[in-house]
Amino acid sequence: MEKKLYRSRKNKIIFGVCGGFAEYFNVDATLVRILFIILLIASVGTAVLLYLLLALVMPEEPEERGEISGDETQEE
């Protein structure tokens, strides 16, 4: 099975970029977020532009077939 990099749906705080990297590399998302904060401090804000660019470029993780969205479960 081929691994693909997606923005995470389950493990996200803002756009799911750090969660997507964590799922891709099979590490804890907190570790990726800490590394991003270190990069943010070291790059004097350039990392924010990188994050926003990745949020635009990375596709969102597709929904699983067995997953039911919240709109479908509501009955009127």
SVG drawing of the C-alpha trace seen along z (x, -y; Angstrom):
<svg xmlns="http://www.w3.org/2000/svg" viewBox="-38 -37 55 39">
<polyline fill="none" stroke="black" stroke-width="0.4" points="0.0,0.0 1.4,-3.4 1.5,-6.0 0.3,-9.5 0.6,-12.7 -2.7,-14.3 -3.9,-16.9 -5.4,-15.0 -9.1,-15.0 -8.8,-13.3 -5.7,-14.9 -5.9,-18.6 -5.9,-21.8 -5.9,-24.4 -5.7,-22.9 -4.3,-19.4 -0.9,-19.9 1.1,-18.8 -1.3,-15.9 -0.9,-14.8 2.9,-14.8 2.6,-12.8 0.4,-10.2 2.6,-9.9 5.8,-9.4 4.0,-7.4 5.0,-9.6 3.1,-11.5 1.5,-14.7 2.7,-16.6 6.3,-15.9 5.6,-17.3 4.0,-20.4 6.9,-21.0 9.3,-20.7 7.2,-23.2 7.3,-25.7 11.0,-25.4 11.2,-26.0 8.8,-28.9 11.1,-30.6 14.3,-29.8 12.9,-31.1 11.5,-34.3 8.0,-33.7 8.8,-32.2 7.4,-28.9 3.9,-30.5 4.1,-31.1 5.3,-27.5 2.4,-26.2 -0.2,-28.2 1.3,-27.1 1.2,-23.5 -2.4,-23.9 -3.3,-25.1 -1.3,-22.5 -1.8,-19.3 -5.1,-17.6 -7.4,-16.7 -7.5,-13.1 -10.4,-11.4 -13.3,-10.1 -13.4,-6.4 -16.2,-4.5 -17.7,-3.2 -17.7,-6.7 -21.1,-8.5 -21.0,-12.3 -23.0,-14.2 -25.5,-15.6 -26.6,-12.0 -27.3,-11.0 -29.7,-13.8 -33.4,-13.0 -36.0,-15.7"/>
</svg>
